[in-house]
Amino acid sequence: MNAPARSLGPLRFERLKWISFTHSCVYLALLLCAFAAGNPEPLTFVLGLTHGLLWIFMSLACIAAARARIVSLRLAVAVAVLGGIGPFFGSYEFIREQRNRPR
C-alpha cells in the first residue's frame, strides 16, 4: 500500500515538483527568446518576470517545505540558491530526491 503523501496544506512534494518543471520550461523559453529569437519585446519581459516571480515563490515554498520535512535541505538550497540562475538544478534535485525516497 502507498504511504500517505507528506504535506503542509498546499505544499506537497508532487505539486512542488511540477511547479519546478514548469519553472524550468519558462526559463528555457526565456533563454530561447532572449538569445535565439533576437530578444523580442514584450515576450522577453513577460518570460523574465514570470521566471523571477516563480523563483521567489519556489524559494519560499521550498524553504517552508524543508522546515516541514517535505523536501530535503539539499533540494531547498538547490531551488533557493541556484534557481535564480538556472531552475534546472531544482528540477534535477526533485527527480533525484524522488528516486531516493522509499516507496
C-alpha positions in Angstrom: 0.0 0.0 0.0 1.2 3.5 -0.8 2.4 5.6 2.1 0.4 8.9 2.6 2.0 11.9 1.0 3.6 14.3 3.4 2.1 17.7 3.0 1.7 21.1 4.7 -1.5 22.4 3.4 -0.9 23.1 -0.3 2.8 22.2 0.0 3.1 18.7 -1.4 6.2 17.1 -2.9 4.4 16.3 -6.2 2.9 19.8 -6.6 6.3 21.4 -5.9 8.0 19.1 -8.4 5.6 20.0 -11.2 5.8 23.7 -10.4 9.6 23.3 -10.6 9.3 21.6 -14.0 7.1 24.5 -15.2 9.6 27.0 -13.9 12.3 25.2 -15.9 10.2 25.4 -19.1 9.5 29.1 -18.6 13.3 29.7 -18.1 14.1 27.6 -21.2 11.6 29.7 -23.2 13.2 32.9 -21.8 16.7 31.8 -22.9 15.5 30.8 -26.4 13.5 34.1 -26.7 16.4 36.2 -25.5 19.3 34.6 -27.3 17.9 32.6 -30.3 14.9 34.8 -31.3 16.6 38.2 -31.0 15.1 39.4 -27.8 11.5 40.3 -28.9 9.7 42.5 -26.6 7.3 42.3 -24.6 7.6 38.5 -24.7 11.1 38.6 -23.2 9.9 40.9 -20.4 6.9 38.6 -19.6 9.0 35.5 -19.5 11.6 37.2 -17.4 9.0 38.5 -14.9 7.4 35.0 -14.8 10.8 33.4 -14.1 11.6 35.9 -11.3 8.2 35.5 -9.6 8.3 31.7 -9.9 11.8 31.7 -8.4 10.7 33.8 -5.4 7.6 31.6 -4.9 9.6 28.4 -5.3 12.3 29.6 -2.9 9.8 30.5 -0.2 7.8 27.3 -0.7 10.8 25.0 -0.7 12.2 26.6 2.4 8.9 26.1 4.2 8.7 22.5 2.8 12.2 21.8 4.1 11.2 23.1 7.6 8.2 20.8 7.5 10.4 17.9 6.2 8.5 17.5 3.0 11.7 18.1 0.9 15.4 17.8 1.9 17.5 20.7 2.8 19.7 20.0 -0.3 16.7 20.3 -2.6 15.6 23.6 -0.9 19.1 25.0 -1.3 19.2 24.0 -4.9 15.9 25.8 -5.6 16.5 28.9 -3.5 20.2 29.5 -4.2 20.7 28.1 -7.7 17.2 28.5 -9.0 17.7 32.2 -9.9 20.4 31.4 -12.4 19.1 28.1 -13.5 16.0 26.4 -12.3 17.1 23.1 -13.9 19.2 22.5 -10.7 15.9 22.3 -8.7 14.1 20.2 -11.2 17.1 17.8 -11.2 17.1 17.6 -7.4 13.3 16.8 -7.4 14.0 13.9 -9.7 17.0 12.8 -7.6 15.1 13.0 -4.4 12.0 11.2 -5.8 14.3 8.3 -6.9 15.8 8.1 -3.4 12.6 8.2 -1.5 11.2 4.9 0.0 8.3 3.6 -2.0 
